Amino acid sequence: MPETSDPDCRKTPFSFELYPPKSDAAASALHATIATLAAAGPDFISVTYGANGSSRRSSLDVLTYILKTTTVDPMAHLTCVGSSSLEASRLIREFLDAGVRSFLALRGDRPEGAGEGEPFLGDLGSAAELVQLIHRVQAERVPYRETVIPGIPGARAVKTEREKVRIAVAGFPNGHPRSRSTSQDIDTLLAKQAAGANLAITQLFFHADHYLSFIQRARAAGVEFPILPGIMPVTSPARLRRILELSGEDLPSELAIQLEVEPTREGQRDIGIRQAGELGRELLAGGAPGLHLYAFNQADTVLAVLDRCGLVNTPPIPNPVKESQ
């Protein structure tokens, strides 16, 4: 499904990423954030999942809270790190049994403290293998369903088509840190598509042409599913440094200078919102099928970005939470 530009931008889909809370107070604040984000009408809200199951219970709690209190589709993150196929199958089944029907399948990063030559992936060696496992667990979980045949008392028919799941994967406009070439990144995306993935969400980037040229290469190679650009409003120099550390992206010098010379936190926040909003508008004008925003568990900033993109119309929201990332 190629990207198409929708002239009525209000119909353009958008989505958010959240992470599980680490305390009761954070959980209460996150519930309020979820309510605010859900009211904006996102296509889905994804919830991160820590390596080695470090946030398994809290991730599932957030996913089920979204299911029970909103009409938004929750998306569960899954990684290959530290899990056997059996353990991963059990976790996938647990999510499915809870009502989750959307997943983001990731290979995952080497845990902090693990040596360079130390194995960390377990039985599953790639996101493509994880995609296949999700489909297999879903197929085994519901092999068939019976339906009533109208007009014939007590008659049943076997319905063989299974409930579909949405399985997203990661895309890397500027290349994965471990890839040898841009062609390898595209080949990996094709492998994920062949495994059954039906959506991609990109790693962070700072210039629209990085995404648009990536889309051109992917489409030319045969990648067909939608590829959502991932955007994170950079609202402080500390957050920018952390993003670069995690993603391996090159320093966006103009943005970095603006953040450094601005003396106030509110001014830095405005710079980040403005930059992300401009990026979002350029991406949509270039044909992106929607926007995926990394929310850092705060609604006001990402909603302000969407407002600048013309995707929502919200009044200014006070910023009561100090952003320290």
C-alpha positions as CSV (number, residue, x, y, z in Angstrom):
1,M,0.0,0.0,0.0
2,P,1.9,3.1,-1.2
3,E,1.7,6.4,0.6
4,T,-0.9,8.8,-0.7
5,S,-1.4,12.4,0.4
6,D,-4.9,13.0,1.7
7,P,-6.1,16.6,1.0
8,D,-8.3,16.4,4.1
9,C,-5.5,16.2,6.7
10,R,-8.1,15.8,9.5
11,K,-8.6,12.2,8.2
12,T,-4.9,11.4,8.3
13,P,-4.1,8.7,10.9
14,F,-1.7,9.3,13.8
15,S,-0.6,7.2,16.7
16,F,1.4,7.4,19.9
17,E,4.0,5.4,21.9
18,L,4.0,5.2,25.7
19,Y,6.1,3.4,28.2
20,P,5.0,1.5,31.4
21,P,5.0,3.5,34.7
22,K,7.6,2.8,37.3
23,S,5.5,3.8,40.4
24,D,1.9,4.1,41.5
25,A,2.1,7.9,41.1
26,A,3.4,7.5,37.6
27,A,0.6,5.0,36.8
28,S,-2.0,7.5,38.0
29,A,-0.5,10.2,35.8
30,L,-0.3,7.8,32.8
31,H,-4.0,7.0,33.1
32,A,-4.8,10.7,32.7
33,T,-2.4,10.9,29.8
34,I,-4.1,7.9,28.1
35,A,-7.5,9.5,28.5
36,T,-6.3,12.8,26.9
37,L,-4.5,11.0,24.0
38,A,-7.4,8.7,23.4
39,A,-9.8,11.7,23.1
40,A,-7.7,12.9,20.2
41,G,-8.7,9.8,18.2
42,P,-5.4,8.0,17.4
43,D,-5.3,4.9,15.3
44,F,-3.4,3.0,18.0
45,I,-1.3,3.6,21.1
46,S,1.8,1.4,21.5
47,V,3.3,0.4,24.8
48,T,7.0,-0.5,25.1
49,Y,8.2,-3.7,26.7
50,G,11.6,-4.0,28.5
51,A,14.2,-6.5,27.6
52,N,14.2,-9.8,29.4
53,G,10.6,-9.1,30.6
54,S,11.6,-6.2,32.8
55,S,8.2,-4.6,32.3
56,R,6.1,-7.5,31.3
57,R,3.4,-7.1,33.9
58,S,3.2,-3.3,33.8
59,S,3.1,-3.4,30.0
60,L,0.2,-5.7,30.0
61,D,-1.5,-3.6,32.7
62,V,-1.3,-0.5,30.5
63,L,-2.5,-2.4,27.4
64,T,-5.5,-3.8,29.2
65,Y,-6.2,-0.4,30.7
66,I,-6.3,1.1,27.2
67,L,-8.6,-1.8,26.1
68,K,-11.0,-1.3,29.0
69,T,-11.2,2.4,29.2
70,T,-10.9,3.6,25.6
71,T,-11.9,2.7,22.0
72,V,-8.3,2.9,20.9
73,D,-6.4,-0.1,19.6
74,P,-3.4,-0.9,22.0
75,M,-0.2,-2.2,20.4
76,A,2.1,-4.4,22.4
77,H,5.9,-4.3,21.9
78,L,7.8,-7.6,21.7
79,T,11.5,-8.2,21.4
80,C,13.7,-11.2,20.8
81,V,16.1,-10.3,23.6
82,G,16.5,-13.0,26.2
83,S,13.5,-15.1,25.3
84,S,13.2,-18.7,24.1
85,S,10.6,-19.5,21.5
86,L,8.5,-21.1,24.2
87,E,8.7,-18.1,26.5
88,A,7.9,-15.7,23.6
89,S,4.9,-17.9,22.6
90,R,3.5,-17.8,26.1
91,L,3.8,-14.0,26.2
92,I,2.2,-13.6,22.8
93,R,-0.7,-15.9,23.9
94,E,-1.1,-13.9,27.1
95,F,-1.4,-10.7,25.1
96,L,-3.8,-12.3,22.7
97,D,-5.9,-13.7,25.5
98,A,-6.1,-10.2,27.0
99,G,-7.6,-8.9,23.8
100,V,-4.5,-7.3,22.2
101,R,-4.5,-7.7,18.4
102,S,-1.7,-5.4,17.4
103,F,2.0,-5.9,17.9
104,L,5.4,-4.2,17.2
105,A,7.9,-7.0,16.6
106,L,11.5,-5.9,17.3
107,R,14.8,-7.7,17.4
108,G,15.9,-5.6,20.4
109,D,19.1,-4.1,21.5
110,R,21.9,-5.7,23.5
111,P,21.2,-5.2,27.2
112,E,23.4,-2.8,29.1
113,G,26.4,-4.6,30.6
114,A,26.3,-7.5,28.1
115,G,29.7,-8.1,26.4
116,E,30.1,-7.6,22.7
117,G,30.5,-11.3,22.0
118,E,28.0,-12.4,24.6
119,P,24.8,-13.9,23.1
120,F,21.6,-12.1,24.1
121,L,18.9,-13.1,21.6
122,G,17.8,-16.5,22.7
123,D,16.1,-18.8,20.1
124,L,14.7,-16.0,18.0
125,G,17.4,-14.4,15.9
126,S,15.4,-11.6,14.1
127,A,12.3,-9.6,14.0
128,A,11.1,-11.6,11.0
129,E,11.2,-14.8,13.1
130,L,9.2,-13.1,15.8
131,V,6.6,-12.0,13.2
132,Q,6.2,-15.6,12.1
133,L,5.9,-16.7,15.7
134,I,3.1,-14.2,16.3
135,H,1.1,-15.5,13.3
136,R,1.7,-19.1,14.3
137,V,0.6,-18.6,17.9
138,Q,-2.6,-16.8,16.7
139,A,-3.3,-19.6,14.2
140,E,-2.8,-22.3,16.9
141,R,-4.8,-20.4,19.5
142,V,-8.0,-20.1,17.3
143,P,-7.8,-23.0,14.8
144,Y,-11.5,-22.5,13.7
145,R,-14.8,-21.0,14.8
146,E,-18.3,-22.2,14.5
147,T,-21.1,-20.0,13.1
148,V,-24.9,-20.5,13.2
149,I,-26.5,-21.4,9.9
150,P,-29.7,-19.2,9.6
151,G,-33.0,-21.1,9.2
152,I,-31.7,-24.5,10.3
153,P,-32.1,-25.1,14.0
154,G,-29.0,-26.4,15.7
155,A,-26.9,-26.3,12.5
156,R,-23.4,-25.0,12.7
157,A,-20.7,-24.3,10.1
158,V,-17.0,-24.2,10.5
159,K,-15.5,-20.7,9.9
160,T,-11.9,-21.3,8.9
161,E,-10.7,-17.7,8.4
162,R,-8.9,-16.4,11.5
163,E,-9.0,-13.1,13.2
164,K,-6.3,-10.9,11.7
165,V,-3.6,-9.3,13.7
166,R,-1.6,-6.2,12.9
167,I,2.1,-6.7,13.2
168,A,4.3,-3.7,12.8
169,V,8.1,-3.8,12.5
170,A,10.9,-1.2,12.6
171,G,12.3,0.7,9.6
172,F,15.5,2.7,9.6
173,P,15.6,5.6,7.2
174,N,19.3,6.3,7.9
175,G,20.3,2.7,8.4
176,H,20.4,0.4,11.4
177,P,23.6,0.9,13.5
178,R,24.6,-2.7,12.8
179,S,23.8,-2.8,9.1
180,R,26.6,-2.8,6.5
181,S,24.7,-0.9,3.9
182,T,21.4,0.8,3.0
183,S,20.5,-2.2,0.8
184,Q,20.9,-4.5,3.7
185,D,18.3,-2.4,5.6
186,I,15.8,-2.7,2.7
187,D,16.5,-6.5,2.4
188,T,15.7,-6.9,6.1
189,L,12.4,-5.0,5.6
190,L,11.6,-7.3,2.7
191,A,12.2,-10.3,4.9
192,K,9.9,-8.9,7.6
193,Q,7.2,-8.4,4.9
194,A,7.7,-12.0,3.7
195,A,7.3,-13.2,7.3
196,G,3.9,-11.5,7.5
197,A,4.4,-8.0,8.8
198,N,1.8,-5.5,7.5
199,L,3.1,-2.1,8.9
200,A,6.4,-0.4,9.6
201,I,7.3,2.4,12.0
202,T,10.5,4.2,11.5
203,Q,13.4,5.0,13.8
204,L,13.8,8.7,14.6
205,F,15.2,11.1,12.0
206,F,15.4,14.9,11.8
207,H,14.9,15.7,8.0
208,A,11.9,14.8,5.8
209,D,14.1,13.9,2.9
210,H,15.7,11.1,4.9
211,Y,12.3,9.4,5.2
212,L,11.1,10.2,1.7
213,S,14.3,8.8,0.0
214,F,14.0,5.7,2.2
215,I,10.4,5.2,1.0
216,Q,11.5,5.5,-2.6
217,R,14.2,2.8,-2.1
218,A,11.8,0.6,-0.2
219,R,9.0,0.8,-2.8
220,A,11.4,0.2,-5.7
221,A,12.6,-2.9,-3.9
222,G,9.1,-4.3,-3.5
223,V,8.1,-3.2,0.1
224,E,4.3,-2.7,0.0
225,F,3.0,-2.1,3.5
226,P,2.5,1.4,5.0
227,I,5.6,2.9,6.6
228,L,4.8,5.4,9.3
229,P,7.4,8.0,10.1
230,G,8.3,8.2,13.8
231,I,8.6,11.7,15.3
232,M,9.8,12.7,18.8
233,P,9.6,16.3,19.9
234,V,13.1,17.3,21.2
235,T,12.3,19.6,24.0
236,S,15.7,20.0,25.8
237,P,19.4,19.5,25.0
238,A,19.5,16.6,27.5
239,R,16.8,14.8,25.6
240,L,18.6,15.4,22.3
241,R,21.8,13.9,23.6
242,R,19.9,10.9,24.9
243,I,18.1,10.4,21.5
244,L,21.4,10.5,19.7
245,E,23.0,8.1,22.1
246,L,20.2,5.6,21.6
247,S,19.6,6.0,17.9
248,G,23.1,6.6,16.5
249,E,21.7,9.5,14.4
250,D,24.0,12.4,13.4
251,L,23.7,15.6,15.4
252,P,21.1,18.0,13.9
253,S,23.3,21.1,14.3
254,E,20.7,23.8,13.8
255,L,18.2,22.3,16.3
256,A,21.1,21.6,18.8
257,I,22.2,25.2,18.6
258,Q,18.7,26.6,19.1
259,L,18.1,24.4,22.1
260,E,21.5,25.4,23.7
261,V,21.1,29.1,23.3
262,E,17.5,29.2,24.5
263,P,17.7,29.9,28.3
264,T,14.2,28.8,29.4
265,R,12.6,25.4,29.5
266,E,9.4,26.7,28.1
267,G,11.3,28.2,25.2
268,Q,13.2,24.9,24.5
269,R,9.9,23.1,24.6
270,D,8.4,25.5,22.0
271,I,11.5,25.0,19.8
272,G,11.0,21.2,19.9
273,I,7.3,21.5,19.1
274,R,7.9,23.8,16.2
275,Q,10.7,21.6,14.7
276,A,8.5,18.5,15.0
277,G,5.5,20.2,13.6
278,E,7.4,21.5,10.6
279,L,8.8,18.0,10.1
280,G,5.3,16.4,10.3
281,R,3.9,18.9,7.7
282,E,6.7,18.2,5.3
283,L,6.3,14.4,5.7
284,L,2.5,14.6,5.1
285,A,3.0,16.8,2.1
286,G,5.5,14.3,0.7
287,G,2.9,11.5,1.0
288,A,3.5,9.9,4.4
289,P,0.4,7.8,5.4
290,G,0.3,9.2,8.9
291,L,2.5,10.1,11.9
292,H,3.6,8.1,14.9
293,L,4.7,10.3,17.8
294,Y,6.9,9.2,20.7
295,A,5.1,10.8,23.6
296,F,7.4,10.3,26.6
297,N,4.2,9.7,28.5
298,Q,3.1,13.3,28.2
299,A,0.1,14.4,26.1
300,D,0.5,18.1,25.8
301,T,3.7,18.2,23.7
302,V,2.6,15.6,21.1
303,L,-0.9,17.1,20.8
304,A,0.7,20.5,20.2
305,V,2.7,19.0,17.4
306,L,-0.4,17.5,15.9
307,D,-2.1,20.8,16.2
308,R,0.7,22.4,14.2
309,C,0.3,19.7,11.6
310,G,-3.5,20.3,11.3
311,L,-4.4,16.9,12.5
312,V,-6.1,17.9,15.7
313,N,-7.5,21.2,17.0
314,T,-6.8,21.5,20.7
315,P,-6.6,24.5,23.0
316,P,-3.3,25.1,24.7
317,I,-2.6,22.7,27.5
318,P,-0.6,23.7,30.5
319,N,2.7,21.8,30.9
320,P,2.6,20.8,34.6
321,V,5.1,17.9,34.4
322,K,8.8,18.8,34.3
323,E,10.4,17.0,31.4
324,S,13.8,15.8,32.4
325,Q,14.6,13.2,29.7
